[in-house]
Amino acid sequence: MSELRVDIWSDVVCPWCAIGKRRFEDALARFAHRDEVDVVWRAFELDPSAPAVQRDDNATRLARKYGRTREQAVAP
C-alpha cells in the first residue's frame, strides 16, 4: 500500500501538461521513496468546444482566437 497518492489531471494535447508530466516523472525517479507513491493519471479536456478535426493552420486559428491578424500571429 502506498503512503502517498498523487492525482494528476492532464490534457493529452496540452504542451504544458506534457512538460509537467515529464518534470514530474523525472522528479519522481529521483525521489528516494518513489515506490511509496501511487500516481493516478486522470483525463481533463482544456477546451471541450475545440473541433475534433482542425481545418485551419495554427497561425490562422491563433489569430482568430486572440483577435489578431494572421500576420500578427506569425510575427516574431
C-alpha positions in Angstrom: 0.0 0.0 0.0 1.3 3.4 -0.9 2.0 6.1 1.6 1.1 8.9 -0.8 -1.4 9.1 -3.7 -1.0 11.8 -6.3 -3.9 12.5 -8.7 -2.8 14.4 -11.9 -5.3 15.9 -14.2 -3.9 16.4 -17.7 -5.0 17.1 -21.3 -3.1 14.8 -23.7 -2.9 17.5 -26.3 -1.7 20.3 -24.0 2.0 21.1 -24.4 2.3 22.5 -20.9 0.7 19.3 -19.5 3.3 17.3 -21.4 6.1 19.4 -19.9 4.7 19.0 -16.4 4.3 15.2 -16.9 7.9 14.9 -17.9 9.2 17.0 -15.0 7.0 15.1 -12.5 8.3 11.8 -13.8 11.9 13.0 -13.6 11.4 14.2 -10.1 9.7 11.0 -9.0 12.5 8.9 -10.5 15.0 10.8 -8.2 12.7 10.6 -5.1 14.0 8.1 -2.6 10.5 6.9 -1.6 9.1 6.7 -5.2 7.9 3.1 -4.5 5.6 4.5 -1.9 3.9 6.9 -4.3 0.7 5.9 -6.2 0.2 8.1 -9.2 -3.3 8.3 -10.8 -3.5 9.9 -14.2 -6.8 11.5 -15.0 -8.1 13.0 -18.3 -9.0 16.6 -18.5 -10.2 18.4 -21.6 -8.9 22.0 -21.6 -11.2 23.1 -24.5 -14.3 21.0 -24.9 -15.5 23.3 -27.7 -12.5 22.6 -29.9 -13.3 20.8 -33.1 -12.2 17.1 -33.4 -10.6 17.9 -36.7 -8.7 21.2 -37.2 -9.4 22.8 -40.6 -7.1 25.9 -40.3 -3.4 26.1 -39.7 -2.2 27.1 -36.3 -1.5 30.7 -37.2 -5.0 31.3 -38.5 -6.5 29.5 -35.5 -4.5 31.6 -33.0 -5.2 34.8 -34.8 -8.9 34.1 -34.7 -8.8 33.0 -31.0 -6.9 36.1 -29.8 -8.5 38.7 -32.2 -5.3 39.3 -34.2 -4.5 39.2 -37.9 -2.7 36.2 -39.3 0.4 38.3 -39.9 0.4 39.3 -36.2 0.1 35.7 -35.2 3.2 34.6 -37.2 5.3 37.7 -36.4 8.3 37.1 -34.1 
